[in-house]
Amino acid sequence: MRKKQANAVDAHVGGRVRARRILLDLTQDKLGELLGITFQQIQKYERGANRISAGRLFEISRILGVSVPYFYEGLTQETPRRAYGFAEDEAPPPSPKESISAEAAQLVVAYSRISDPKIRRQILELAKALAAESKRKNR
């Protein structure tokens, strides 16, 4: 009997866990402590290396303040289909889209800590200008 391995859906779910955890400014240590597991296990979940059980995903959703379907948002028909539960390949690395989500979550956390509305507006304008410049260069 083959050992169960994580797959592309597991990597997506793990990426959503990571993004939400970062948005809430929660460390892997703290999330692990709240779940009664190690931060290494949280790392494996977030990378998609280990599959999150239904019960554990429910616990995570309660801690992170979201519904279970939140973790599946963004899955598309293009998500590689594999035999769930007995995937033959190892879990793929998280997609750039998941990394961007984590970076965006970090940006939101840092931005929300700025108390001066004038500075927040300047940062927003800077981000818009940089995005426009990047788009112009990539044409």
Secondary structure, DSSP 8 states (H G I E B T S, - for coil): -------HHHHHHHHHHHHHHHHTT--HHHHHHHHTS-HHHHHHHHHTSS---HHHHHHHHHHHT--GGGGGTT--TTS----TTS-SS------HHHHHHHHHHHHHHHHHT---HHHHHHHHHHHHHHHHHHHHHT-
